[in-house]
């Protein structure tokens, strides 16, 4: 995608340079009106292509921000991808104001989870776009609550011998562009395939991921972790945290 943008930019520069050179030439050397109109037509096609690529890139990045927000329990990211008046559904309607807390609480019941956007298609009409994005996800990894300590949720320990869900589905969305910014205005989740597989407790060996801004993906600038830093993060994972969940509130 970046190479396409670079190529388009170079072509625009080349056309602009050609116009400049034409201005520098003597009047007798200036191309005919028909030739200039042909260049204008080619520029119009190129501009449309670049606009289409920019729209695709913006929506693709919005999808990635959403799944990252879900996996890092980052409420700011989860909210930023929707317009405040968005209609959101995961089988039942989820109000925009409650989405982040609802998703984070549900995911905190699992020992681990991940969401992957694998591809999307777009149907763009001006400032509106319909999008279908394919999703690969892992969830329902049974959490060994006996090992949880109080505190903001972190990835947990897996119940030995338990099964977890590996599945695929689709986000079917309608986007709107407002003030140059593309965000979701309608979000529907469609589940397609689910498989139950044996879960492995990798955190028993010391995983270092986090569900908040202490995760290494937020570090700026990122520097190589020392052996001591990696060991400290791994040790923390062996005693996960979880906010106590009221009886009957499991999702």
C-alpha positions in Angstrom: 0.0 0.0 0.0 2.8 2.5 0.9 4.5 1.7 -2.4 1.3 2.6 -4.3 1.2 5.9 -2.5 4.9 6.6 -3.4 4.3 5.7 -7.0 1.2 7.9 -7.2 3.1 10.8 -5.6 6.0 10.4 -8.0 3.7 10.4 -11.0 2.0 13.6 -9.7 5.4 15.2 -9.3 6.3 14.1 -12.9 3.1 15.6 -14.3 3.6 18.8 -12.3 7.1 19.0 -13.6 5.9 18.6 -17.1 3.5 21.5 -16.6 6.3 23.7 -15.3 8.5 22.8 -18.2 5.7 23.7 -20.6 5.5 27.1 -18.9 9.2 27.7 -19.5 9.1 26.8 -23.2 8.4 29.2 -25.9 4.8 29.7 -27.0 5.5 28.0 -30.3 6.5 24.8 -28.5 3.4 24.6 -26.2 1.4 21.5 -27.0 -2.1 21.7 -28.4 -5.2 22.3 -26.4 -6.2 18.7 -27.0 -2.9 17.4 -25.6 -3.3 19.5 -22.4 -6.9 18.3 -22.0 -5.6 14.7 -22.3 -3.1 15.4 -19.5 -5.9 16.9 -17.4 -8.0 13.8 -17.9 -5.1 11.5 -16.9 -4.6 13.7 -13.8 -8.3 13.4 -12.8 -8.1 9.6 -13.0 -4.9 9.6 -11.0 -6.4 11.8 -8.3 -9.4 9.5 -8.1 -7.1 6.5 -7.7 -5.1 8.2 -4.9 -8.3 9.3 -3.1 -9.5 5.7 -3.2 -6.2 4.3 -1.8 -6.3 7.0 0.9 -9.8 5.9 1.9 -8.9 2.2 2.0 -5.8 3.0 4.1 -7.7 5.1 6.5 -10.4 2.4 7.1 -7.9 -0.4 7.2 -6.0 1.5 9.9 -9.2 2.2 11.8 -9.9 -1.5 11.9 -6.4 -2.2 13.2 -6.8 0.4 15.9 -10.1 -1.2 17.0 -8.6 -4.7 17.4 -5.5 -3.3 19.1 -7.8 -1.4 21.5 -9.7 -4.6 22.3 -6.5 -6.6 22.9 -4.8 -3.9 25.0 -8.0 -3.0 26.9 -7.4 0.5 25.7 -10.6 2.4 26.1 -9.4 5.5 24.2 -8.6 3.4 21.1 -11.9 1.5 21.4 -14.0 4.7 21.5 -12.0 6.6 18.9 -12.9 4.3 16.0 -16.6 5.1 16.3 -18.7 8.2 15.9 -20.4 8.9 19.2 -23.8 8.3 17.6 -22.8 4.9 16.2 -25.1 1.8 16.3 -23.0 -1.1 17.6 -24.2 -4.8 17.8 -22.6 -8.1 18.8 -25.9 -10.0 18.5 -27.4 -7.5 20.9 -27.0 -3.7 20.8 -24.1 -2.2 22.8 -24.4 1.5 23.5 -21.4 3.5 22.4 -20.8 4.8 26.0 -20.7 1.3 27.4 -18.7 -0.5 24.6 -15.2 -0.2 26.1 -16.2 -1.3 29.6 -18.4 -4.1 28.3 -15.7 -5.4 26.0 -12.9 -5.1 28.5 -14.9 -6.8 31.3 -15.9 -9.7 29.0 -12.3 -10.2 27.8 -10.9 -10.1 31.3 -12.8 -13.3 32.0 -10.4 -15.1 29.7 -6.8 -15.9 30.4 -5.9 -14.5 27.0 -7.5 -13.3 23.8 -6.5 -11.8 20.4 -8.2 -10.4 17.3 -6.7 -10.2 13.8 -8.0 -8.3 10.8 -7.2 -10.5 7.8 -8.6 -8.4 5.0 -11.4 -6.1 4.0 -13.4 -5.0 1.0 -14.9 -1.6 0.5 -17.8 0.0 -1.4 -17.3 3.7 -1.2 -19.9 6.4 -2.2 -18.7 9.9 -1.4 -18.5 10.4 2.3 -20.0 7.0 3.1 -18.4 3.6 2.8 -19.6 0.0 3.4 -16.9 -2.4 4.6 -16.6 -6.1 5.3 -13.6 -7.1 7.3 -12.6 -10.7 8.0 -11.6 -11.4 11.6 -9.6 -14.3 13.2 -9.9 -14.5 16.9 -9.1 -16.5 20.0 -11.2 -16.3 23.1 -12.9 -18.3 25.9 -9.6 -19.4 27.3 -10.6 -20.6 30.8 -8.9 -18.4 33.5 -7.5 -20.0 36.7 -9.1 -17.6 39.1 -7.4 -19.1 42.1 -4.2 -17.6 41.0 -5.6 -14.1 40.5 -4.6 -11.2 42.8 -6.6 -8.0 43.1 -5.8 -5.2 40.7 -6.4 -4.1 37.1 -6.8 -7.1 34.9 -3.7 -8.7 33.2 -3.4 -11.8 31.1 -4.2 -14.7 33.3 -3.2 -18.4 33.9 -5.0 -21.1 32.0 -7.0 -23.8 33.6 -5.1 -27.1 33.0 -6.8 -29.3 30.4 -9.3 -26.7 29.4 -10.4 -25.8 25.8 -10.4 -22.4 24.1 -12.2 -21.0 21.0 -10.4 -20.3 17.8 -12.8 -18.8 15.3 -13.4 -16.5 12.4 -16.1 -14.0 11.7 -16.7 -10.7 10.0 -17.1 -7.1 10.9 -19.8 -5.6 8.6 -19.6 -1.8 9.0 -20.8 1.4 7.5 -18.3 4.2 7.7 -18.9 8.0 7.5 -16.3 10.6 6.7 -16.7 13.8 8.8 -14.2 16.6 8.6 -11.8 14.3 6.7 -11.9 11.5 9.3 -13.4 8.1 8.6 -15.1 6.3 11.6 -17.7 3.6 12.0 -21.3 4.7 12.3 -22.8 1.1 12.1 -21.0 -1.9 13.4 -22.3 -5.5 13.1 -20.4 -8.6 14.1 -21.1 -11.9 12.2 -19.7 -15.1 13.6 -18.9 -17.8 11.0 -16.7 -20.5 12.3 -15.7 -21.7 15.9 -13.4 -24.5 16.9 -12.6 -25.8 20.4 -8.9 -26.5 20.9 -6.8 -27.4 23.9 -5.3 -24.3 25.6 -1.7 -24.1 26.7 -0.6 -22.1 29.8 2.3 -20.1 28.2 2.3 -17.7 31.1 3.6 -20.5 33.3 6.8 -20.0 31.4 6.6 -16.2 31.7 4.7 -14.3 29.0 5.4 -10.6 29.1 2.3 -9.0 27.4 0.0 -6.6 29.2 -3.6 -5.4 28.8 -2.8 -1.7 29.4 -0.3 1.0 28.5 2.5 -0.8 30.4 2.7 -3.2 27.5 6.0 -2.8 25.6 4.1 -1.7 22.4 3.5 1.6 24.1 7.2 2.3 25.0 8.6 5.3 23.3 11.3 5.0 22.2 11.4 1.2 22.3 14.7 -0.1 23.5 15.8 -3.7 23.8 14.6 -5.2 27.1 17.4 -6.3 29.4 17.4 -9.8 30.7 16.4 -8.4 34.1 13.4 -6.4 32.7 12.2 -9.4 30.7 12.5 -11.6 33.8 10.6 -9.1 35.9 7.7 -8.9 33.4 7.6 -12.7 33.2 7.5 -13.1 36.9 4.6 -10.6 37.1 2.7 -12.8 34.7 2.9 -15.7 37.0 0.7 -13.9 39.5 -2.0 -12.2 37.3 -4.4 -9.6 38.5 -8.1 -9.4 38.0 -10.7 -7.0 39.3 -13.2 -9.1 41.3 -16.3 -9.9 39.2 -19.7 -10.1 40.7 -21.5 -13.4 40.7 -23.6 -14.0 37.6 -21.7 -11.4 35.6 -19.5 -13.8 33.7 -19.7 -13.5 29.9 
